[in-house]
Amino acid sequence: MIGTKEILLILLVVLLLFGGKKIPELMRGMGKGVKSFKEGLDGIEEKPSETTSKTEEEKR
């Protein structure tokens, strides 16, 4: 498991590599990526239920 000291060390390295001005921009990009990934997962979960309901209607 990652402890508090390791997280602080990683944050310090990121701050040194990218600088204070680039970090919000990077986080914004990561947030958009995570959001689109979750939307993609939701789309995958919805498709099987749509096909299931269609096959149930055809059986009637």
C-alpha angles and dihedrals in degrees: 000000000000113000132205094266092054093049091050090049091051091048091050092051091048090050091050094047100045105022128228096284097054098049097076089049091051092047091050090053092048090050092053090049093051091047093052090046091054091047089052091052091050089052091053092050093050097051098065092051091051092052091045092054091048093053091048090054091049091054091058 
